[in-house]
Amino acid sequence: MAAKKAKSSSSVKRLAVKAAVFAAAVFILLRFVIGVSICSGAGMFPALLDGDLVVFSRLQSPRQGDIAAYLDPRDGRLRFSRVIGLEGCEIDITELGELKTNGYIPPESIFYRTEKTEGSSVVFPLTVGKGQVFLLDDYRTLGEDSRIFGTVGPERVKGKVIYVIRRRGF
């Protein structure tokens, strides 16, 4: 009987250690490797929809054309926008609503007019500073992006979006 209790106690301890190791691994994974968040708003329509579950890699820096997860400089809220310009790029928005990067209109699969935002202190043409990125929402008429708050530094960029799970009816 004593041997059975010792064996049972040993099994419980092993299970507790396994559970603790699993919990630590999940914590490290979600804290340092990947991030998971729910998209709010329609600014990134059609790439991201309101309510989508977004998975981003904290280990990958977004490149031009990627969707970046970043902290909004105005309120610190996690948001998602497309990287339009990296360090050294010259960004301009014409009176016709054309976006130009280094003098050229970048190829985009969906075109929404890109207009300057009234009341913004951002002046175009703008050259992206060292380590900075220029971000635009895909649905530009509703966008709250770098046209309003300027470029975003590396301390605010949290990673590159790698997966989107469409959530409906929740």
Buried (B, 14 or more C-beta within 10 A) or exposed (E): EEEEEEEEEEEEEEEEEEEEEEEEEEEEEEEEEBBEBEBBBBBBBEBBBEBBBBBBBBEEBBEBEBBBBBBBBEEEEBBBBBBBBBBEBBBBBBEEBEBBBEEEEEEBEEEBEBBEBEEEEBEBEBBBEEEBBBBBBBBBEBBBBBBBBBBBBEEBBBBBBBEBEEEEEE
